[in-house]
Amino acid sequence: MKFFTNIIWGFIWGEVIGYIGSQLLSLTYNFWAVGIVGMVIATLVPFVVDLFTESTLKTENKNNK
């Protein structure tokens, strides 16, 4: 369920950021492309953050011993 929520919010934030960015750069706005990119990024970010925090926690535990 956590990933489903990430996908929905990624779509919403992708649309908002994509629309604002397209207006600032005077580009055409592609609803589907922006939504899909937002969903993919929202799905990948938790995995990447988890990798960095997990390795950091392991390093800190080794240093504290």
N, CA, C and O atoms as CSV, one atom per row, in Angstrom:
chain,resi,resn,atom,element,x,y,z
A,1,MET,N,N,0.826,-1.189,0.000
A,1,MET,CA,C,0.000,0.000,0.000
A,1,MET,C,C,0.873,1.257,0.000
A,1,MET,O,O,0.492,2.285,-0.561
A,2,LYS,N,N,2.047,1.168,0.633
A,2,LYS,CA,C,2.949,2.318,0.692
A,2,LYS,C,C,3.373,2.740,-0.714
A,2,LYS,O,O,3.440,3.932,-1.012
A,3,PHE,N,N,3.659,1.764,-1.578
A,3,PHE,CA,C,4.112,2.093,-2.919
A,3,PHE,C,C,2.980,2.625,-3.784
A,3,PHE,O,O,3.209,3.452,-4.667
A,4,PHE,N,N,1.776,2.164,-3.542
A,4,PHE,CA,C,0.623,2.683,-4.276
A,4,PHE,C,C,0.433,4.164,-3.964
A,4,PHE,O,O,0.155,4.960,-4.861
A,5,THR,N,N,0.581,4.528,-2.710
A,5,THR,CA,C,0.474,5.935,-2.308
A,5,THR,C,C,1.592,6.757,-2.939
A,5,THR,O,O,1.355,7.877,-3.393
A,6,ASN,N,N,2.806,6.213,-2.972
A,6,ASN,CA,C,3.923,6.911,-3.617
A,6,ASN,C,C,3.652,7.144,-5.093
A,6,ASN,O,O,3.953,8.215,-5.619
A,7,ILE,N,N,3.089,6.158,-5.760
A,7,ILE,CA,C,2.803,6.286,-7.188
A,7,ILE,C,C,1.767,7.380,-7.434
A,7,ILE,O,O,1.924,8.193,-8.345
A,8,ILE,N,N,0.715,7.401,-6.629
A,8,ILE,CA,C,-0.323,8.418,-6.801
A,8,ILE,C,C,0.241,9.813,-6.556
A,8,ILE,O,O,0.019,10.720,-7.358
A,9,TRP,N,N,0.974,9.993,-5.449
A,9,TRP,CA,C,1.539,11.310,-5.162
A,9,TRP,C,C,2.620,11.679,-6.171
A,9,TRP,O,O,2.774,12.855,-6.499
A,10,GLY,N,N,3.362,10.710,-6.663
A,10,GLY,CA,C,4.354,10.988,-7.707
A,10,GLY,C,C,3.695,11.491,-8.969
A,10,GLY,O,O,4.213,12.391,-9.630
A,11,PHE,N,N,2.561,10.919,-9.305
A,11,PHE,CA,C,1.809,11.379,-10.475
A,11,PHE,C,C,1.332,12.814,-10.268
A,11,PHE,O,O,1.469,13.652,-11.159
A,12,ILE,N,N,0.777,13.092,-9.105
A,12,ILE,CA,C,0.248,14.431,-8.822
A,12,ILE,C,C,1.368,15.468,-8.830
A,12,ILE,O,O,1.257,16.497,-9.496
A,13,TRP,N,N,2.452,15.199,-8.091
A,13,TRP,CA,C,3.553,16.156,-8.046
A,13,TRP,C,C,4.252,16.276,-9.397
A,13,TRP,O,O,4.721,17.355,-9.760
A,14,GLY,N,N,4.324,15.180,-10.139
A,14,GLY,CA,C,4.897,15.238,-11.481
A,14,GLY,C,C,4.096,16.150,-12.390
A,14,GLY,O,O,4.664,16.906,-13.178
A,15,GLU,N,N,2.777,16.082,-12.283
A,15,GLU,CA,C,1.926,16.954,-13.088
A,15,GLU,C,C,2.109,18.414,-12.712
A,15,GLU,O,O,2.210,19.274,-13.586
A,16,VAL,N,N,2.151,18.697,-11.430
A,16,VAL,CA,C,2.307,20.085,-10.976
A,16,VAL,C,C,3.652,20.649,-11.430
A,16,VAL,O,O,3.715,21.729,-12.017
A,17,ILE,N,N,4.726,19.906,-11.152
A,17,ILE,CA,C,6.066,20.373,-11.509
A,17,ILE,C,C,6.230,20.437,-13.026
A,17,ILE,O,O,6.845,21.369,-13.544
A,18,GLY,N,N,5.683,19.452,-13.738
A,18,GLY,CA,C,5.765,19.453,-15.198
A,18,GLY,C,C,5.025,20.615,-15.819
A,18,GLY,O,O,5.513,21.221,-16.774
A,19,TYR,N,N,3.849,20.938,-15.290
A,19,TYR,CA,C,3.085,22.063,-15.834
A,19,TYR,C,C,3.799,23.384,-15.587
A,19,TYR,O,O,3.924,24.210,-16.492
A,20,ILE,N,N,4.264,23.578,-14.364
A,20,ILE,CA,C,4.971,24.828,-14.054
A,20,ILE,C,C,6.245,24.945,-14.888
A,20,ILE,O,O,6.543,26.009,-15.433
A,21,GLY,N,N,6.992,23.849,-14.983
A,21,GLY,CA,C,8.221,23.866,-15.776
A,21,GLY,C,C,7.974,24.134,-17.242
A,21,GLY,O,O,8.728,24.873,-17.874
A,22,SER,N,N,6.928,23.542,-17.792
A,22,SER,CA,C,6.631,23.770,-19.211
A,22,SER,C,C,6.200,25.211,-19.465
A,22,SER,O,O,6.508,25.770,-20.517
A,23,GLN,N,N,5.496,25.815,-18.519
A,23,GLN,CA,C,5.096,27.214,-18.684
A,23,GLN,C,C,6.292,28.157,-18.551
A,23,GLN,O,O,6.385,29.146,-19.277
A,24,LEU,N,N,7.198,27.858,-17.635
A,24,LEU,CA,C,8.377,28.709,-17.459
A,24,LEU,C,C,9.319,28.631,-18.654
A,24,LEU,O,O,9.958,29.623,-19.006
A,25,LEU,N,N,9.409,27.463,-19.279
A,25,LEU,CA,C,10.321,27.275,-20.410
A,25,LEU,C,C,9.628,27.409,-21.760
A,25,LEU,O,O,10.263,27.237,-22.801
A,26,SER,N,N,8.341,27.711,-21.753
A,26,SER,CA,C,7.537,27.861,-22.976
A,26,SER,C,C,7.574,26.601,-23.841
A,26,SER,O,O,7.729,26.682,-25.059
A,27,LEU,N,N,7.434,25.457,-23.213
A,27,LEU,CA,C,7.399,24.180,-23.902
A,27,LEU,C,C,5.973,23.637,-23.907
A,27,LEU,O,O,5.133,24.072,-23.120
A,28,THR,N,N,5.708,22.684,-24.797
A,28,THR,CA,C,4.394,22.054,-24.780
A,28,THR,C,C,4.318,21.087,-23.610
A,28,THR,O,O,5.304,20.450,-23.239
A,29,TYR,N,N,3.143,20.996,-23.048
A,29,TYR,CA,C,2.911,20.186,-21.856
A,29,TYR,C,C,2.344,18.834,-22.282
A,29,TYR,O,O,1.283,18.775,-22.904
A,30,ASN,N,N,3.046,17.743,-21.950
A,30,ASN,CA,C,2.595,16.395,-22.283
A,30,ASN,C,C,2.129,15.714,-20.992
A,30,ASN,O,O,2.942,15.300,-20.165
A,31,PHE,N,N,0.835,15.608,-20.838
A,31,PHE,CA,C,0.212,15.096,-19.623
A,31,PHE,C,C,0.711,13.699,-19.262
A,31,PHE,O,O,1.110,13.465,-18.121
A,32,TRP,N,N,0.694,12.776,-20.212
A,32,TRP,CA,C,1.043,11.382,-19.930
A,32,TRP,C,C,2.530,11.193,-19.645
A,32,TRP,O,O,2.899,10.464,-18.725
A,33,ALA,N,N,3.377,11.840,-20.424
A,33,ALA,CA,C,4.821,11.675,-20.215
A,33,ALA,C,C,5.246,12.192,-18.845
A,33,ALA,O,O,6.030,11.549,-18.148
A,34,VAL,N,N,4.728,13.348,-18.467
A,34,VAL,CA,C,5.076,13.930,-17.172
A,34,VAL,C,C,4.558,13.050,-16.036
A,34,VAL,O,O,5.254,12.852,-15.041
A,35,GLY,N,N,3.352,12.527,-16.175
A,35,GLY,CA,C,2.778,11.668,-15.142
A,35,GLY,C,C,3.543,10.374,-14.964
A,35,GLY,O,O,3.774,9.936,-13.836
A,36,ILE,N,N,3.939,9.758,-16.067
A,36,ILE,CA,C,4.678,8.498,-15.995
A,36,ILE,C,C,6.060,8.707,-15.389
A,36,ILE,O,O,6.505,7.911,-14.563
A,37,VAL,N,N,6.741,9.777,-15.799
A,37,VAL,CA,C,8.063,10.068,-15.227
A,37,VAL,C,C,7.940,10.330,-13.730
A,37,VAL,O,O,8.769,9.858,-12.952
A,38,GLY,N,N,6.927,11.067,-13.322
A,38,GLY,CA,C,6.707,11.324,-11.899
A,38,GLY,C,C,6.456,10.053,-11.116
A,38,GLY,O,O,6.958,9.903,-10.002
A,39,MET,N,N,5.682,9.128,-11.683
A,39,MET,CA,C,5.401,7.860,-11.002
A,39,MET,C,C,6.658,7.006,-10.881
A,39,MET,O,O,6.889,6.380,-9.847
A,40,VAL,N,N,7.469,6.981,-11.936
A,40,VAL,CA,C,8.705,6.185,-11.892
A,40,VAL,C,C,9.666,6.742,-10.844
A,40,VAL,O,O,10.254,5.987,-10.069
A,41,ILE,N,N,9.820,8.055,-10.824
A,41,ILE,CA,C,10.716,8.673,-9.843
A,41,ILE,C,C,10.210,8.427,-8.425
A,41,ILE,O,O,10.994,8.125,-7.525
A,42,ALA,N,N,8.898,8.558,-8.228
A,42,ALA,CA,C,8.326,8.339,-6.893
A,42,ALA,C,C,8.467,6.889,-6.451
A,42,ALA,O,O,8.500,6.615,-5.251
A,43,THR,N,N,8.551,5.963,-7.388
A,43,THR,CA,C,8.735,4.556,-7.050
A,43,THR,C,C,10.205,4.256,-6.724
A,43,THR,O,O,10.488,3.445,-5.841
A,44,LEU,N,N,11.130,4.898,-7.424
A,44,LEU,CA,C,12.548,4.610,-7.241
A,44,LEU,C,C,13.168,5.329,-6.036
A,44,LEU,O,O,14.090,4.798,-5.416
A,45,VAL,N,N,12.690,6.498,-5.703
A,45,VAL,CA,C,13.295,7.297,-4.628
A,45,VAL,C,C,13.336,6.553,-3.288
A,45,VAL,O,O,14.378,6.588,-2.634
A,46,PRO,N,N,12.269,5.884,-2.842
A,46,PRO,CA,C,12.359,5.180,-1.552
A,46,PRO,C,C,13.437,4.098,-1.534
A,46,PRO,O,O,14.083,3.889,-0.508
A,47,PHE,N,N,13.636,3.410,-2.659
A,47,PHE,CA,C,14.669,2.384,-2.717
A,47,PHE,C,C,16.066,2.992,-2.615
A,47,PHE,O,O,16.927,2.462,-1.913
A,48,VAL,N,N,16.287,4.098,-3.311
A,48,VAL,CA,C,17.593,4.753,-3.283
A,48,VAL,C,C,17.881,5.310,-1.891
A,48,VAL,O,O,18.986,5.150,-1.374
A,49,VAL,N,N,16.899,5.958,-1.288
A,49,VAL,CA,C,17.074,6.501,0.060
A,49,VAL,C,C,17.359,5.373,1.051
A,49,VAL,O,O,18.201,5.520,1.937
A,50,ASP,N,N,16.667,4.259,0.903
A,50,ASP,CA,C,16.879,3.118,1.784
A,50,ASP,C,C,18.292,2.562,1.639
A,50,ASP,O,O,18.906,2.172,2.632
A,51,LEU,N,N,18.804,2.521,0.433
A,51,LEU,CA,C,20.174,2.040,0.231
A,51,LEU,C,C,21.188,2.925,0.943
A,51,LEU,O,O,22.109,2.426,1.590
A,52,PHE,N,N,21.018,4.246,0.823
A,52,PHE,CA,C,21.964,5.158,1.465
A,52,PHE,C,C,21.840,5.129,2.978
A,52,PHE,O,O,22.856,5.123,3.672
A,53,THR,N,N,20.646,5.111,3.499
A,53,THR,CA,C,20.491,5.127,4.950
A,53,THR,C,C,20.914,3.802,5.560
A,53,THR,O,O,21.450,3.778,6.668
A,54,GLU,N,N,20.684,2.709,4.864
A,54,GLU,CA,C,21.083,1.402,5.377
A,54,GLU,C,C,22.598,1.302,5.465
A,54,GLU,O,O,23.129,0.817,6.465
A,55,SER,N,N,23.304,1.756,4.425
A,55,SER,CA,C,24.764,1.690,4.458
A,55,SER,C,C,25.331,2.652,5.503
A,55,SER,O,O,26.353,2.357,6.122
A,56,THR,N,N,24.687,3.783,5.700
A,56,THR,CA,C,25.133,4.731,6.715
A,56,THR,C,C,24.943,4.157,8.111
A,56,THR,O,O,25.813,4.313,8.968
A,57,LEU,N,N,23.834,3.506,8.346
A,57,LEU,CA,C,23.583,2.897,9.662
A,57,LEU,C,C,24.580,1.793,9.957
A,57,LEU,O,O,25.039,1.656,11.091
A,58,LYS,N,N,24.920,1.003,8.946
A,58,LYS,CA,C,25.916,-0.056,9.149
A,58,LYS,C,C,27.271,0.541,9.502
A,58,LYS,O,O,27.970,0.028,10.376
A,59,THR,N,N,27.645,1.629,8.822
A,59,THR,CA,C,28.928,2.276,9.092
A,59,THR,C,C,28.961,2.866,10.487
A,59,THR,O,O,29.965,2.742,11.188
A,60,GLU,N,N,27.866,3.513,10.905
A,60,GLU,CA,C,27.823,4.099,12.228
A,60,GLU,C,C,27.888,3.023,13.309
A,60,GLU,O,O,28.526,3.227,14.342
A,61,ASN,N,N,27.234,1.873,13.086
A,61,ASN,CA,C,27.278,0.796,14.064
A,61,ASN,C,C,28.669,0.206,14.192
A,61,ASN,O,O,29.076,-0.171,15.291
A,62,LYS,N,N,29.407,0.117,13.093
A,62,LYS,CA,C,30.772,-0.387,13.154
A,62,LYS,C,C,31.681,0.579,13.907
A,62,LYS,O,O,32.566,0.149,14.646
A,63,ASN,N,N,31.467,1.882,13.724
A,63,ASN,CA,C,32.306,2.876,14.380
A,63,ASN,C,C,32.007,2.961,15.878
A,63,ASN,O,O,32.893,3.331,16.648
A,64,ASN,N,N,30.823,2.639,16.304
A,64,ASN,CA,C,30.464,2.736,17.715
A,64,ASN,C,C,30.951,1.533,18.536
A,64,ASN,O,O,30.972,1.600,19.765
A,65,LYS,N,N,31.324,0.487,17.903
A,65,LYS,CA,C,31.757,-0.717,18.642
A,65,LYS,C,C,33.178,-0.618,19.105
A,65,LYS,O,O,33.688,-1.544,19.737
